[in-house]
Amino acid sequence: MSYFFWGTIILFIATIIFYVVFAWFIYYWHEKRASYVVLPVLFTFEFFITGFFLVSLVCILLQYLPDIIKIVNS
């Protein structure tokens, strides 16, 4: 399978783990009920965007690395 498929799977798994841990922390230390849902969603989205760009960059480099090496060697 392609690098993009596995990169997306890794990104979704990392985001789910991040969301579960962060939601547990917010629930454990929450002061207001509104912070229980809103804060984890906002921070998870930021984490997902950062991870998306990182995984996309790595996948693109891995996908086109053989072509880059051919161009550099010639």
Secondary structure, DSSP 8 states (H G I E B T S, - for coil): --HHHHHHHHHHHHHHHHHHHHHHHHHHH-SSTTHHHHHHHHHHHHHHHHHHHHHHHHHHHHHHHHHHHHHHH-
